[in-house]
C-alpha cells in the first residue's frame, strides 16, 4: 500500500477557514492523505480574536504557525507583513515539504505563502481563481497566485475560461463550484434564542447583517467610505449586527468608526468572529445583508438573502438576482436598503439558483488531489496559448 499524500493547507483568516472547512473534513477522514495545516495572518493576531484556536477547537491539528507574520493596517505595514509572511512560511517549508500545497483566494497573506513555496518546488493547488474584484488590490494577488499554481479549482466555467486565458493548460483546471456551498447543503440553523443570547440582542425583528471591508483601490479613503456606509444605515430602525473587518488598508479606522456607531446606537452589536454556524444562521434569518463581502455574492444566494453590495470592491464578480449594487454614497445605500427589505423583493428571490455551484465542490477537489500525478509534468508548467483569431 502506498504512503498517504501529504496535503498542506494554508489558512490566514477566519474567512478562508470557513470556506476550507468541508474540504478539510474530507481530507482528514481520507486515508489517502496526510493533512498538514499551516496558519498565519489574521489567525495569529489578538486583534482578530486569535482565531487559530478555533481551528484546534474544531478538532484539526495545526502543523505549524507562521509566527511574526501578523497582518497590517497601513500601506507600509501591509508591505512589511507580506515580507514577514514570506519569510515565516519559507521557514516552515524548509522543514515541512507537503506533496501539494492548497491555497485559497486572494489575500496578500495567502500570496506570501504561495510565493514562499516556489523555491522549494512545492506544487500549488489554488481555489477560487479566475474571479474578479476590481475595487481591491486582492485582484492582483488572486491572479498572481493563479500564475504560481499548478492546479486550479474554479467555481464556475467562466472563471475556468479566464484561468485558461491566462495561459494555464486546460488539464490543470477543475470546475468544482464554491466549497463554502458544501457547508450550506446540510446546514441546520442554530437555535435563534441561543444565538440572540450570545450576541446580546433580540433577533426579532430581523436584523441587518453588516460586513464592510476597505475598498483598497477606491478613490475614497477608508474613513470616508465607512462614514458614508454608517450614514446610509442611520435611518434603519431595526437591529444591526456588524461582523469584523479584514486586515486591509485602513482597517483600524473602519473598526473605530463602527464601534463608535454601535456605542451610540443601542440596537447595534459588533461581533468580531461569529463562526460559520452562527454566521449562516444570521444569513438565514436576516432582513438583508449590507456591505461588500464576497459572502454576499457567493453564499447569500443559497439563503435567498437580499444583499446590498456597496462600492467597487466586488466589481466584476458574478452575482445572482439577490444583489442590489449601490455606490458608496449614504443616500444610495439608504435607498437600496429600503428596496432590499421590501417584501416584494424578498418574494422575487424564491427559487433563486446559486450560480456558484451545487454543494459538491469538496468532493471534486479531494478527488482531483488524489488522482493527479506527482511528477515533473505537474511541476513544470507550459504556457497554453489560445488559438489565434
N, C-alpha and C positions, 0 to 999 in steps of 0.2 A: 504494500500500500504506500502510495506516495505521501510525502510530508505535506501538511497543510500550507497553503499560500498565506504569506503574511500581508495583510492589507492595512496600511497605515491610513488613518483618517485625521485630517487637520480640522479643528474647530476653534474659532476665535471669538465666539459670542453666542448669546442665547438664541439669536435669530437663526443662525446656521445650524445649531444643535437641534432645534426644534424640527428643522427640515430633514436633517440626517436621521432622526430617531428611528423611523421604520427600516431604513437601510441598516443601521447599527444592530437593531434587534435581529434581523435576518442573519447578518454576518456572525453575530455572537452565538447563534444557535446552530450554525452550519459547520460540521466537522471538516469541511474542505478548507476552512480559513482559520488563521490566527489573527485576531483583531488587535490592533495597536492604536490607541487614541492619543494624539498629540495636541496639547492645549496651549493656547496663547491669547494675546489680545485682551479684549474686554473681560474674558473669563477670569483673568488674574487680578483685576482691579477691584478694590473695595468700593470705589465709586459706582460700580455697576453690579454690586451685590455678591462679589466673589462667586460667580455662578459655576465655577469649576466644581464646587461642592454639589451642585445639582446633578452633575454627571455621575458622581460617585453614589449619590442617594438613589439614583435610578438603577444601580447595580452594575455600572460599567467601570472597568478598571482603567485608570489613566496611566499610559506607558511613560509619558514624560511631559513636563511643563516647560514652555519656552520662557524661562524666567528673565525678567528685565525687559520684556517686550510688550509692556502695557501700552494701551492706546493713548493718543494725544488729543489736544484741543485746538491749538493754533496751527498755522501752516508749518512753522519751524518744528513744533513738537511732533506733528504727524510725520514729517520727513524723517526726524530723528527716530521715531517709533518704528518706521519702516526699516531703517538701518539696523536698529537693535533687534527687530524681529528676524531679519535675515540672518544676523549673527547667531541669535539664540537657536533658531531652527537648524542652522548649519551644525552647531554643536551636537544637537540631537541626532542628526543624520550621520554624523561621523561615527557614531557608535551603534545606532539602530538603523538598519537598511531594509525597509519593507520591500516586498516584491513589486507592489504597486502602491502609490500614494494617492488617496482620494481627497480632492479639494472641491470647494463649492463656491459658486457665486462670484463676487466682485469687490470684496473688501480689500483695502490696502494691506491689512494684516495677513490676509489669505495670499495675496500676491507675494509678500515677503517670504512666506513659507514655500510657495511654489518655486520661486527663484532660487531659494537655498537648496532645493532638491536637485537642480540641474547639474552642478559639478559632480554630484555623487551618482549620476546616471540612474536615477530612480524614475521609472515611468510614472507619469501623472495621468490620473483619470479625473475629468472635470465635469461637474454637474451644473446645469443652468447656463451653459454657453450659448452664444448666438442671439441673446436678448439685448435690448437697448434701453438705456436710461439716460437720455441725452442731457438732463439737467444736473448730473452729478459726475464727479471725477471717477466714480465707480465704473462708469462706461469704459474708460481706458484700461482699468485694471482687469475687467472681465475679458476684454479682447486680448490683452497681453497674456493672461492665463491660458486662454484658448491656444495661442501660438506656442506656449510652453508645454502643452499637454499632448498626450499620446492616444487617449481615448476620450470620447466626448459623449456625455449623456445629456441630451437636449429635451426640452419639454414639449416642443411641437415640431412638425415637419418644416415649418417656415424658419424656425431657429436652426434646424439642421442644415437647411439650404444656405443660411448665412455662414455657418461654420465651414461648409464646403467652399463657399465663395471666398473665404479667407485662405484657401489653399490646402485645406485638410482633406485627406483621402477619404472617400465615402465609406470604406470598410471600418474606419475608426469611429464612425458616428452611429449612435444608437438613439432613436426617438423613443423615449421611455415615459414621458409625462413628468409632472412635478411631484417629487417624493412627498411633499407636505400633504398632498391629497390622499395619500395612503392612510395617514392617521385619521383623516376625516371619515373615511369609508366605514369604519367600525366604531366611530366616536359615539359615546353616550354622555350627554351633558351632566356635569356635576349638580348636586342639589343647589338651587339658586339661593336658598336661605343660608346655607353654609358659605357660599361664595360671598353673599352680601355681608355676612358677619366678618369674614376675612378682610374685605375691603373697607368695612366700616360705614356702609351706606346702603340704603334700600335700592333694589333694582326694579322697583315698581313706583313710578312709571319707568319705562325702558330708557336706559341711558344712551348718550352718545359715547362711543369708544374713540378716543383721540390718540393718534400716533403720528407725530410730526418730527421729521429729521431735517437737518440743514440741506438745502439745495445748493451744493457746493460750487456749481458753475453759474448760478444765477447772478444777475447784476445787483440784486438787492442783498444787503448784508443780512447775516443770520438774525441779528437783533431786530431789524426792520421786518423780516419775514414773520417772526413769531409775534410781533406786535400786531400785524395785520390779521394773523390767524386768531389771536385771542380777542381782538375787537370783533371779528366776524362771529365768534362764538358767544359774545356777550349777551345777545338777545335771546339765546336759548334758555327756556325756563326750567327745563328738566335737568336731571343729574348728568354729570360728565365724569368720565374716567380716563385719565391720561396714563399712557404707558411710557416707559423710559426711552430716552433718546439715544441714538448711536453716537459713537466717538468720532464724529465728523468735525470739520472746522466750525468753531463757534458753538460747540455743544454745551459749554458751560453757560453761555448767555441764554440759550434756549431753556436749559434746566432751571436757571434762576427766575426767568420770566414766568415759566409755568408754575413754579412753586409759589411765587408771589400772587399769581392769579388765583390759585387754589386757596391761598390763605384768606383772600377777600371774597371768596365765593363758597359758602358753606355746603353747597350741593355738589362740590367737586372733590375728587380724590386723585392723588398721584400714586401709582404703583410701579416701582422700578422693574420688577420682574414677576409677571403673573404666572409663568409656566404655561405649557401647551394646553393642559386640560382646562385651566381657568380662562385662558385667552380664547379658546374655541367656544367655551360656554358663553362668554360675553358676546362673541360674534353671533351665536345662535339666538341671543335674546335682545341685542342692542337695537335701538331705533335706527341708527345709522353709524357708519364709521367715517371719521373725518381725519384728514392728514395727507401723507404722501408715502406711506409704507407699501412695499411690494405685496404685503399680505392682503391689502385691499383689492389688488388686481388678481392675485393668484388663488388665495384661499377663500376670500369672501363670496365669490360667485356660488360656491358649493352650499352656502348657507342662505342664498337669496338675499344677502345683506346689501342694502343701498350704501354706496361709498361716494363720498365727496373727495376727489383726488385734487389736491391743491398744488398749483405751480408746476414747474418744469421737471422736477426730479425724476418722475416716471415717464417723461415724454418719450414716445416711440415704443413703449411696451404694449403688447397685446392686451386688450381689455374686452370684457363682456358687457352686456347691457345694464349691469348694476352700477356702472361707474358714471358719475357726473363730474366732468372736469371743470375746474374753476381756477382763474388766475389768483395769485396771492394778493388779493385785494379784499378788504373787510366786507364791502357791500356785496361783492360777487359770492363770497363764501357764505354769508348770511342767506342770500337768495338760494344758493344751492342746497343748504341745509333745509330750508323751507320746502323745496321741491322734493328732496330725498325722503323727508319724513311725512309726505303726503300719502295717504292710504292708497290712492290710485297708483302712484309709482310703485309702491311695495307690491301691490296686486299684480302689476305688469311683469314682475320677476318670477312668478310661478312657473315652474318647469324650466327655469334657466339652465342651460348646459354650460358647464365649465370648460373653456377651451384649452385648459392646461392638462387634461388627461382624465384617466378613468380610475385612478387609485391603485394601479398595479405597477407603479414605477420601480419600487424597490426590488420586486421580483425580477424585473428585466435587468436592472443594474447588477444585482448579485449573480444572475445567470451569465451575463457577459464577463464579469470579473472571473468567474470560474472557468470559462471556456477559452479565453484569449490565450494565445501562445506567448510565453515569456521568453522571447528571443530577440535577435537583432532587428527583425522586421518591425517589431513593436517599438523599439527604442530609436531606430534610425528613420527619421521622417523624410518623406519625399513631398515636394510641393505639387499639389494637384491643380493643374491649370484647367480652367473651364474652356470649353470649345470656343474657338474664335467665331464672332458673329459676322 
